[in-house]
Amino acid sequence: MLVSVISVGNELLNGDTLNTNLAYLGERLADAGVPLHRETCVPDDREAIRAALSHALIDSAAVITIGGLGPTTDDLTRTVVAETLGLALHEDPDVAAAIRAYLARCAVSIPPEAIRLQSLVPAAAQVLPNPNGTAPGLCCQRPGQATVIMLPGPPAEFRPMVDDAVLPRLLQAVPPSLQRPRVVRVAGLAESRVEACVQATLLPLPGLQVAYCAKPGCVTVRLSDPCHRADLLDTAATRLRQAFAALALPPDCLTPADHVAQLLQARGWYLAAAESCTGGLVAAAATDIPGSSAWFAGALVTYSNEWKQTLLGVRQQTLDAHGAVSEAVVREMLAGLRARFGVRAAIAISGIAGPAGATPDKPVGTVCVGVCADAVTTVTRLQFPGNRHSVRERATAMAFVLLRTALLQPPASCPPPVVPLTPSPCCPEPRHVQPVQ
């Protein structure tokens, strides 16, 4: 039972837009036990869309199109799908009314012809409401034939529709071919070290399919089994969690930042950040988590030395002796945060993201990251590869990895950690965090 995706848009092919929709859909479907069979990206061209759809219909139980449902002349998806399936298009007055209501709420007006175009629905198609935009989704479900689902391209519209409208329908049309995969996320280890531990741990369990996905600060290990052995998957996941010990994130945490949020909330602590080269990315990562007001106090972007001195109390002699990118300066940034804002958890970062600013002893990618969790303070100098964006992203992720590690070493007055700090054969030093390579 195969599922294919067709992504439509010139902007995807010429590099103007990153296709994050595919990543989101693939992850959501894989979690449901319905992995994608193929994805085809085509331009806003009638024949290209038709060819991709015709090919997908040959062997797919469901085809999902993304994009091309807007009101402009290059939005061709609904027309081509209707023609290919032999379905007539008609204007749906309920869809038109929903579009007008949405535009009224947003205090926006568009030409009547644009509303008419987005109100066209193939015969017998189900309309999938889109509360975050004008173009509705459309589902053409015919007995004995592939289900075709058309979704708008803007991620803010696409993602809620995937969760609320698409997955329930798709799981009816395409029964899961696998047991739901088991996922173990490992914080602060390089992908190669994670793989070595997985192989050593799971060697006695043949038949498992293991996939790895490395992101800054975290490696996801996905376990699946085409033979539907739920007990085998559960055993494998349990063994991995025992092997990685404190490095394994709780099952409900997608990132180290998520776990930091849980640990801080459990203690009633607040986190503050002082950022230089990351320019607010730590604050963004914190506030991306729903409910962050319960544990995140705020951040200062102290990019200049003057602001480091004025707002955080960094001493001129420390800057003169060690430079802004140094463990000594980051320690004073941490101390300033805690003294001036009374928080029990803190992050401070100073680095050289590039492409300029390097010195012989501090090349591009040099970042000093400091974290504090009450009496536990860690300051380390790291060297990250990659461009400016990559260095900033990796530094932000590693800050949360280090803070999580510090929070798992609580003083005696704090409750026991959520994850026990026990050594394991694969990870004999769970407190030691390796920079992600």
N, C-alpha and C positions, 0 to 999 in steps of 0.2 A: 504494500500500500504506500505509494510514493507521493510526496508533496513537492511541487516545483514552485519557484518564485520568479517573477519577471519584474525587474526594476526598470522603470521608464523615465528617461530624462536626459537631455543633452548635458545638463549641469553635472550629472554623475560621471559622464565619460570625459568631459574636458577638465575635470578637477576642481570645478567651482564648489562642489558639494561632496562631503564625505558620506558614504552610504551607511550611516549608523542604523538605519531601519533594518537592514539585513541582519546585522549583528544582534539586534534586539529580538527580532522574530526567531532567528535560529536558536538563540539561547532559550527562549520561552518554549519553543516546540521541543527542543531536546530535553528540557526538564519534564515535559509531559510525555516523553517516550515516543515522540513522532519526529525524528530527525529529518531535516531537509534532504531531498534527493539531488536537486540542482538549483542554481540561480543563474539567470541570464539577464544581462544589463543591455538595454537597447536605447537608441536615441528616440526623440519625438518624431518618429517617422512611421507612417501608416503601414508600409510593407514590412518594416523591421518588426513592428509589434505583432502583425499578423503571422509572420513566419515563426517567431518565438512561441506564440500561443499555440499554433498548429502543432509544432514539435512537442510542446509540453503535454498537449492533450493526448498524444499517442500512448504514453505509459504512466500518466499521473492520475491518482485518485482525486487530487485537489490541486488547483493552480491559483496562486495568489499574485495579483498584480499590485504594484505599488507606484503611485503617481499617475499623472495624466488625467486627473478628474476635475481640473480647474476650469475657469470660464474663458480661457484664451484660446486662440486658434491652434496652438501647439498641443492642447490637451485632447488627445485622440483616443484614450484607452477605452472609454465606455462605448464609443462608436465602433471601434475595431472589434471589441469583444462581441458586441451584439451582431455585427455582420458575420463574424466567424461562426457563431453559434446559431445563426439563422433566426435571430429574435428581433422583433420590431421594437423601436424606441418610442415611448410616449411621455408626454409631460405629466408629471405627478403633482397635482395641486397641493397635497400635504407636504411634499418636499419643498415646493416653492414657498409655502407659508412658513415652514421651519427656517428657511434661509432668510426670509424677510424679518422674522422675529430675532434671529441671531444678529443680523445687521443693525437692527434697531437698538438692541442691547449694547452694541459696540459703537453706536453713533456713527456708522459708516454707511455710505450709499454706493451702489454699483449700478451700471446700466441694466435696464430690464432684460436685454438680450443675454447678459451674463447669468442672470437668475434663471432664465429659461433653459440655457444650456446645462446648468448644473442640476436642473430638475428632471432631466431626461432619464428614464428608467427602462431597462429592457423588460419585455413582456414576461410576467410571472416571476420577476426577480424580487428578492427580499431587500428592503431598504435597511441599512445599518446606520442608526442615528449617529451623528457627529456633533456632540455638544460643544466642541472646541473650534469649529470652522464651518464653512459653508457647504463644502462638497460632502455628501453622504457616502458611506460605503455601500456596495451593492453585492448581493450574493445570488448567483444563478445556480440553483440546485435542481437537477433533473434526474429522475430515476434511471439507473443503469449507466449514467454518464458522469464524467468528472465534474466536480463542483468547482466553479470559478468564483473567486472572491476578489473584488476590486476595492482597494483602499487608497485614501489620499496620501500624498507624500510628506507633508510637514510632520516632523516627529512628534510635536505636541498634540497633533490630531491622531496620528498613526498609532502611537503606543497605547493610549487608553482604549482605542477600538480593538486592538489585538487582544487585550486582556478581557474586555467586557463583552465583545461581540463575536470575535473570530474564534478564539480557542474553544468555547462551548460548541459552536457549530461544527468546527473542524473535527473535533474529537468524536462527534456523532458520525460524520462522513468517513473518517479515517481512523479506525480503531488503533490504539497504540500498538506498535510492532515490537516494542521492547518493554521490559519492566522499567519503571522510572529509574533513571540513573542515580547513583549515589555520588555525592560531591563532597570532597574534602578540600578545604582551602588552607594553605600553609603560608604563614607570614614570615617574611624576612630571610628566606633561603633562595639561593639561585636555583633555576629550573633544573640544571644538571644534578645538583645535590638532592633535590626533591625526587627526581627520577631514580637515582641510585637507591634511595631509601625505599621507594615504592617497589622497585624490582626485588630488593632483598626481603621485603616484608611479604609480598604477594607471590613469591616463587612457588609455594606449595599449592596455589590456587589456579590451576590452568583454566583456560577458556575465557577469562575476563578480557574485555576490551578496555584499554586505559588510554585516555587522552589528556594532554596537558595544555594549559593556557596560562602564559606568564604575562602578568601586568606589573607595573612598578609596585613593589612592596608585597606582592602576593602571587602565589602560583595556585591555580585551580586544578585539581585532579578529579577527572570525571570517570566513573566506573560504570560500564554497561555490560549487558550479557544477552546475546541473541537467543540464548536457550531459556530465557525467562526464569532463571533461578534466583528468586528473591532472597533466599537464605544465603546463597553464595555472595550476593552483593552486600548484604548486611554484615556478613562476617568480614569481608574485605574492608569495608569502611571502618568497622570497629578496630580492626588490626592497625589500619593506618593511623587512626586517631591515637591509639596507644603508642605507636612508634614515634609519631611526631610530638606527642605530649603537649607542652605549652605552646609549641609553634603552630598547632592546629587551631584555627578559629572555631568558635561555636557554630553549630549548623545554621543558625539564623543570622549570622553575620557575613556579609558579602565582602567586606574590606576590613583592614585593621582599624580604620576610623570608626566603623560601626561598633567594634568591640570596645574601643576606647569610650565611646558614648555610653555603652552599657555599664562599664566599670565605674565611670565618673558618676553616673546617676545613682548607682547602687550605694555610693559613699556620700552622696550629696555634695560633691566637689564641683568647682568651676574651673574651666580651662581658659587661659589667656595666651595670646601668641604675639611675638615680636618678629616681624618678617623683613628681610632685606631683599635678597635676590628673588624670592618667590612672589613678592609683590601682591600678597593677599590670597594666594592659592590655598594656604592652610585654612584661612577663614572661610573660603568658598567650600572647601571639602567638609568643614564642620557644619556649615549652615545648609549644605545639601541634604543633611540627615534630618528627617522630620523630628520635631521636638527638641531641636538643638538648644533652644532658649533655656532648657532645664539644666544644661551643663556647660554651655559655651558663653563666656562673658564678653569676649571681643578680641580685637587684634589691632596692633599698631604696625603700619608699614613704615619702618624707620630706614628709609633708603639712604639718606645722607648721614655722614658722620655727625653733623650738627644735631640732627634729630635723635640720633642714638644717645648723644650726650644730654640734650635738653629733656627728652621724654623718658629716658631710661637710666640716666645717671652714669653712662659709660664714661670713664675717665680719659682725659686727653693723653695722659702718660701711657695708658694701656694701648690706645690707638697708635701712638708714636712708636711704641716698642714692638708691637706685634702686628699691626695692620688691622683693618676692619674685618677681614676674613681670617679669623683666628679663634682658637678655642678660648683664649683669654677674654676676648671681646664678647663672645657668645655667653660665657659664664656671667659677665656683668649685665648683659641683656636679660638673662633669666632672673638674676637677683633684682634688677630694677622692676621687672614685671611683678614679682611676688611682693616686693616692698611697697610699691605704689598702688597696687590693685587688690592686694590681700587674697590672691588665689592660691590654691594648694597644688594646682597642676599648671605647667607652663611649657611652651615650646618657643625656641629662639633659633633663627636661621640666618646665616650670612654666607654668601658665596659668590663665585664668579661664573655666571651663566654663559658668558660669551656673547658674540664672538671676540669682543675686545676685553681689555682689563687684566689679561694674564701677566704673570711675572715668571721668572725662571723657576722659583720654588713653589709657585701657585699657578699651575696651568688652568686653562678653561675646564670647568667641571669640578673644581675644588669647592667643596661646600662644608661648612662647619654647622653641625646640627646639635642643639642642646635641648634636653627635656628634663623636667623636674616633676616628681610626684611625691610631694611632701618631703620626707627626709632623703629620698632617693634622687640623685642628680647624675645624669649622664651627658657628657659632651664629647663628641667624636668628630674627627675630620674624615671626610669621605671624598672619593674621586669618582664622578659619574661620567660615562661616555655619552656621546650624542650631541645634538644641537641645543640651542638655547631652550626651546620648549621642553625637550627631553630632560635636560638637567633640572629645570624647575619642577617638572612633574615628579621626577624620581626623588628629589629632595623633600618634596611635600609628603610623598608616600612614606619615605623612610622616617620622617619625623613622627608619624603616627605609629609606625612599627616600634620605634625606640620608646615612645611614651607608653605604648601597650606593655612592652617588656618591663618598664619601670613600675607600672601599676600592678603587675603581677608579682612584685616584691614589696608587699605592704609592710608598714611598721606594725608593731605589736598591737596598737590601738585599733587597727582596721580589721574588718571581717576577713575571713579566708578568701583567697583568690577564686575566681570562677573556674580557672583551669589549673590543675595541680602542677607544680613545678617539679616533676619527676624526670630523671634522666631516662633515656631509652637507648637501645642498641644502635639505632640509626642516627640519633641526635643526642649524643652524650652530654652536650652542654646547652640545654634549652634556653638559658638566659642570654647566650651569645648570639647576636644578630649579625648575619653576613649581608653586606650590600648586595642587592639584586644585580646580577650581571646582565 
